[in-house]
Amino acid sequence: MEKELILKEAFDSVIDSDEDKAMEVIKKAEEMGIDPVELLTEGFSAGIKHLGDLFGRGEVFLPELIFAAEVMKMVTTEIESKLEGGAMAKKGVMIIGTVEGDVHDIGKGIVASLVKTNGIEVIDLGREVPAQVFIDKAKEYNADIVGSSALLTTTMTVQKEIEELLKKEGLRDKVKTMIGGAPVTQRWADRIGADYYCEDASEGVKYALEYLANKN
Amino acid sequence: MTEAKKYFTRLGDGSSIHMTAEEIKADIEAGVADAVDRGKIDALTPEEKQKIFDIVTMPGKIVGVEPGKEIVMSNDSGAYKINVKSGIPISVDTEVLIYERVLGCDSVDVGNTDYNYKTAKGVAKREASKLKNALNISIMPLFYGAMPNLGFYTKPDGPVDNWAVLLPEGRVKESMDAQEEAVHHAVRDIVYVAEQMNDVGADGFQLDTSGAAGDADFLASLKACEEITRKFPNMGVEIGMAGEFVLGMHGKLKYNDVRLAGLYPHKQVKLAEQAGASIFGAVVNTNCNKSFPWNISRVCTFLKACSEAAVIPVHANVGMGVNGIPMCEILPSDMVSRADKAIVEICKLDGF
C-alpha cells in the first residue's frame, strides 16, 4: 500500500511539474527500498503519459508539458545516478522525424520525449526529413525502430518511400517501423508495410517497449 | 440464421466500409459520448441520434436537406480554386462570377494565393484593386480573406523567435514572449489590410483558420476583429477556426479574462461575438480511424452546442478533414452530402 502511495506521489509530482516534490519522492522511495526503475516507469513515466493524453484533449497545454518534461529529465538523471553502474541499461535506439515537406513536429516531439523517458535512446531528426536520411541515420546508430510522422495527405507518401528504401538497403528485417500523424491510419500502415500504426504518443511508447522487451 | 443487413458508409480517411444497424447505432452513441466528455456539453437527444442513423442509412448516393431548410454558402481560399488550384486560366473576377452564376454560391472571399495577412500586407493595395474589379461586376457579397498564420512572424521568415524551437529547448518564458510579440505584429498587419479592403468597399473580411498556430493565433484574430469592427463598422468580419479546440502553445493568453487554450466551439463563438465578429466559422476535426457515423455524431453534438450558444450566425467549415468530411483529396459526395444534411437539420447552422 505504501509503495502504491509513493508511486502515486511520483505520478502527481510530474503532473504538477513539481521538481522538489519529485526529488523528495525519490528519497522516500530509496529509504523504503523501492526499485528505482519501477518508480520511474510506474510512477513518473506514467504521469507524463497521462499528461500526453490530457494534451490531446485540450486540457493541458504545451508549456505545461514542457515543464513536466523538464522534471522528467531531472528525475531520470537522479535515478540513473543511484543505479549500479551509474546508468540504466539502454533498452534500444529509435530514429524519429517528421517527413520531408512537412513542418508539423509538435506531436513528433511529444512522442520523442515520452519514448526517451522510458529508457530508449532517441535520435530526433527534426522536421522535413528526406526518406534517405531516416535510412542513413538508422544505419549510423544501428537503430531498432524507425518512427516517422506526417500531418498531411500529401506528405504521408514519404512513409511509403521509407519502407521501400529500407527494403532496398537490406535493413527492413533489422528494424521495426512506426508511423503516425493525423491522416495516417492502420489501413495506411498495412498498405505500405509499416509494422506499427500509433494513434497517439502513448501507443508509440507501448509498441516500442513491447517490441524491445521481446527482442532483448 | 440470416446475416444482418449492412449499410455502406466510410471511415474518416474516405475508405469504404459496410456496417450493420447495430454497429452504426453503437458508433453514434460513442461519437456523442466523446463530444460530451471532451466539451462538457449536452448529449444529442434520442430523436436526434435516430435522425443521424436515418441520414447515414438513407438510400441514394447523394442526399439533401428538406425543402425550406436550405442555407447560405460562403467559400474561402481566396477565389483561386479554379484558376490556381485547378490550373484553368481565368482571372479572379471571372472566377468570382463562376462562383456566383454557375456554382450558385452566396459569397466568396477574394484573397492572395499565399493566403496569409503577412504576405497580403506587402501587396495590399494591389489586392484591393483586384477585389474592387470583382466587386464592380458581381452581385453577391465579397469578402477579402486570408489566415492570420502567426508562424509567418517567426525567424527566419519573420521578426520574432520561433517558439516551436524554443519550447522543446525548455525556454518557455522566451517562447511565450515571442508569441505575444507576434500577436502585436499580426494585428497591425491584419488591420492595415482591412483598411485597404474597406477603402474599395469590401462587404466582409475573413480571418480564416484562426488558431492554426495556437492560442496566440486566435488572440490575434480576436484583437484584429475588435479593431476592424471599431474602425470600419460597415465591413463585417468572419472568424473561422482551425481546429475543434484552441491549442495551448502559449497556454496563459486570455481575451476578456477568458483563457483561450482548450476552448471548444461553443465557448470560442462567445469570444468571437465579444470581438464584434459577424459570422463564426465552427470546426470539429475528423478522426481518420473512426467511421462516418462516429464522426458526424460527434460533430453534431459539438455544433449543436455552438449553435445554441451563439447569437451571431454560425457557418460550419465543410472542407477536407473537418466537420464529418473525410480526410482525402477527392471528397466523396455520399458522405459530404450526409454531413451537410445532418449539420443543417440537427445543429440548425446558418451557413456553410
Interface residues (C-beta under 8 A of the other chain):
Chain A: R57 G58 E59 V60 F61 L62 P63 E64 I66 F67 A69 E70 D105 I106 G109 T153 A182 P183 V184 T185 Q186 R187 W188 E199
Chain B: L11 D13 S15 R38 A164 L167 P168 G170 V172 S175 M176 G214 D215 E244 F245 V246 L247 G248 M249 H250 G251 K252 A261 G262 L263 Y264 N285 C288 N289 G321 M327 C328 E329
